Amino acid sequence: MTDELAADLTVGLNTAVSTARPPRVWIASLVSTVVTLPLALLAFFFAGLSPMACDSCAEAEAHRFDASFDPAWTVFNCGLALALITLMASWVLGRRRPPAGLALAALAPGVVVLAVLLFMSLVDWP
């Protein structure tokens, strides 16, 4: 009798452990959101102000700057969109696959930094 009771208790515990999701997996996504969104907003603000860097440029420098700024701006905006997609995926996958959600949450601020670095390197600054 006690062996059957112990076996039932073990099966019940194993079922409860396997169906419960890990506690607090959403904290990584929350921290990533608190870091990524202000960082992206700040980066967007300063990248948007960067055309003023060539207000007093000569005509040849202004043409070089404008020719390099347009594709760099597109790459920058695509990088910010990728960071937002990464952030949303970390929330979604954090519930289903916690390790993947954690990795994406850690990756999202890095994508913003990568977008800024790409933008800065693609623009032909005066």
N, C-alpha and C positions, 0 to 999 in steps of 0.2 A: 504494500500500500504506500509506504513512504517513498519507494523507488519511483512509482508512477507519479506521485505528487511532485517529486523533485524533477522528473522529466518534463512534466507539464509546466512547471515554473521556469525551467531553462528554456523551453520553446517559447514561452510567453515573453521572457526577457529578450531573447534574440530577435523576435519579431518587433518588439518595441524599439530596440536599438537600431535595427536596420531601416525602419520606416521614418524615424525621427530625423529631421534635418539638423545639421550642425548648428549649435547656437551662435548667434551673433556674427553670421557670415555677411550680414548687410553693413557692418561697420566699415569694412574696407571700401565699399562703394560710396558710403556716405562721406568718408574722409576724402576720397578721391574727388567727389563732387565739390566739396568745400574748397579744395585746392585748385581743381582744374577750371571751373567756371570763372572765378575771379582772375586767374592767370590768363585765360583765353580772352577775357574782356579787356584786360590791361594790354595784352599784346595787340589786340585788334585796334585799340585806341592809339597806341604809339605807331603802329604800322600805317594807320590812317592819316596820322600827322606827318609821316615821313616825306610826302611830296613837297612839303615846305622846305626841305633841306636844299632844294635846288631853285628856290625863288630868285636868288640873285646870281644864278649861273649865266654864263655866256650861252649863246644860241646853240653852239655845237655840243657843249656839255649838257644842256637841257634836253636836246634830242637823244643823246646817249642815255641819259637818266630815264626819260619817258619810255624809250624803247625797251629798257630792261625792267622798268617798274611794272608794266602791264602783265607780262607773264609771271613775274615774281608775286604779284598780288593774287593772281589766279591760283598759283601753287600754295600760297599762304592760306587762302580761303578754303581750299580743298583739304589742307592739313588741319584746319580748325574743325571742318566738318567731320573728318576722320576721328579727331579727338572726341567729338560729341557722340559719334556712333560707337566708339570704343567705350565711352562712359555708359551709354545706355545698355550696351551688351554686357557690361559688368554687373549692372542691376539685374538683368534678365537671367544671365548664367549663374549669378550668385545663389539663386534659389535652386537651380537644377544641378549644376556642377560647381561646387564651391571652389575647387582649385583654379578652374578656368576664370571664374568671376574675380577671384583674388588677383590673378595675373593681369587681367584686363584693367582692373581698378588701379593697379600699380603702373600700368602702361599709359593710361590716359594723360597724366600731366607730362610725361615724356614726349608724347606725340605733339603737344603744344610747343614744348621747347624745341623739338625737331622742326616744326613748321616755322618758328621764328628764326632759327639758324639757317634754314633753307632760304627764307625770304631775304635775310641780311646778306647772304652770300650771292644771291642771284641779282640783286640790285647793283648797278654800276654807280656807286656813290661818288659825288663830286669831291 
